[in-house]
Amino acid sequence: MTIVMDKDALNAFLARDFPQVASSYRVEAVTATGLTARLITGDDHLRPGGTVSGPSMFALADLAIYCAILARIGPVGLAVTTNASIDFMRKPAAGVDLLAECRVLKLGRVLAVAEALIFSEGAADPVARCSMTYSIPPKSSNFRAV
């Protein structure tokens, strides 16, 4: 698959279009087969017991897969998640960032399917696995921003 947005372009897109969350996430790498994104963990991502919360891991997977798709189709802000499944497999390590390693499995005209494995930085075993389907709006959409 052809790459149309590199990590710098994706990080700039996040800063411009999603400033409310951009400081917590960073695209680390974009390759021909996938993308790696980082959740910069802070107190707002923790649940009781000091571990990263499930919603924070889900958000990382969603953002990483979204960026993996945009890396291939360009800055389509209105691409949206239509299906998601996540398996939490083990407790994330305390005090370290999380990394999501994604790959796009199918990129069609209307739908994209991708998966992400989430790791505690420095750990070999994943803490979660997520698969998502995204809807890609038509290029000639009649949608007008309000």
C-alpha positions in Angstrom: 0.0 0.0 0.0 1.2 3.5 -0.9 2.0 5.8 2.0 0.6 9.3 1.5 1.2 10.7 5.0 4.4 10.1 7.0 4.7 10.3 10.8 5.4 14.0 10.7 2.3 14.7 8.6 0.1 12.5 10.8 1.4 14.2 14.0 0.8 17.6 12.5 -2.7 16.5 11.5 -3.5 15.4 15.1 -2.1 18.6 16.5 -4.3 20.7 14.1 -7.5 18.6 14.0 -7.5 16.9 17.4 -5.7 19.3 19.8 -7.7 18.1 22.7 -5.8 14.7 22.7 -2.7 15.3 20.6 -0.4 15.9 23.5 -1.2 12.3 24.8 -0.4 10.5 21.5 2.4 10.4 19.0 2.8 8.5 15.8 6.2 6.9 16.1 6.6 5.2 12.7 4.8 4.6 9.4 5.9 1.7 7.3 4.6 -0.1 4.1 2.9 -2.7 6.3 1.7 -0.7 9.3 2.1 2.0 11.9 3.3 2.4 15.5 1.7 4.9 17.8 2.5 5.8 21.4 0.2 6.7 24.4 2.2 9.0 26.6 0.7 7.7 29.9 -0.2 10.1 32.7 -2.3 10.1 35.8 -5.4 10.7 33.7 -4.9 7.3 32.0 -4.7 5.3 35.2 -7.4 3.3 37.0 -7.4 2.3 40.7 -4.4 0.0 41.3 -2.1 2.2 39.1 -2.6 0.4 35.8 -3.6 2.0 32.5 -7.4 1.8 32.1 -9.2 -0.1 29.4 -10.7 3.0 27.9 -7.2 4.5 27.5 -6.0 1.4 25.7 -9.1 1.4 23.5 -8.4 5.1 22.6 -4.8 4.3 21.7 -5.9 1.5 19.4 -8.6 3.7 17.8 -6.2 6.5 17.2 -3.4 4.2 15.9 -5.7 2.4 13.5 -7.2 5.7 12.3 -3.7 7.1 11.6 -2.7 3.8 9.9 -5.6 4.3 7.5 -5.0 8.0 7.0 -1.4 7.2 6.2 -2.7 5.4 3.2 -5.7 7.6 2.1 -4.6 11.1 3.3 -6.2 13.5 5.8 -9.8 12.4 5.8 -11.1 13.8 9.0 -14.5 12.2 8.7 -13.4 8.6 8.5 -15.1 6.9 11.4 -15.1 3.7 13.4 -18.0 1.4 12.5 -17.0 -1.7 14.4 -14.5 -2.5 17.1 -13.5 -5.5 19.2 -10.8 -5.5 21.9 -9.3 -8.2 24.0 -7.5 -7.2 27.2 -4.9 -9.9 27.7 -2.7 -8.8 30.6 -2.1 -5.9 33.0 0.0 -3.1 31.5 3.3 -2.3 33.2 3.1 0.6 35.6 4.8 3.9 34.8 5.6 3.2 31.1 4.1 4.3 27.9 2.0 2.0 25.7 2.8 1.3 22.1 0.2 0.2 19.5 1.6 -1.7 16.5 -1.0 -1.7 13.7 -1.5 -3.1 10.3 -4.2 -2.4 7.7 -5.6 -5.7 6.6 -8.0 -4.4 3.9 -8.3 -1.0 2.4 -11.3 -0.7 0.2 -13.1 2.3 -1.3 -15.7 2.5 1.5 -14.4 0.3 4.3 -11.0 -0.3 5.9 -10.2 -3.2 8.3 -7.2 -3.1 10.6 -5.8 -4.5 13.8 -3.5 -3.4 16.6 -1.4 -5.1 19.2 -0.8 -2.9 22.3 2.4 -3.4 24.3 3.8 -1.8 27.5 7.0 -0.2 26.3 9.9 -2.6 26.6 7.7 -5.7 27.1 7.5 -8.6 24.6 4.0 -9.8 25.2 0.9 -7.7 24.2 -1.5 -6.3 26.8 -4.4 -6.0 24.3 -5.4 -6.8 20.8 -8.0 -4.8 18.9 -9.6 -5.1 15.5 -11.6 -2.3 13.9 -13.5 -1.4 10.8 -13.6 2.2 9.5 -16.0 3.8 7.1 -14.4 6.1 4.6 -16.6 8.9 3.3 -17.0 9.3 -0.4 -14.7 11.8 -2.0 -17.6 13.6 -3.6 -19.5 13.7 -0.3 -22.2 16.4 0.0 -21.3 16.8 3.6 -20.7 20.4 4.6 -19.1 21.5 7.8 -21.3 23.7 10.0 
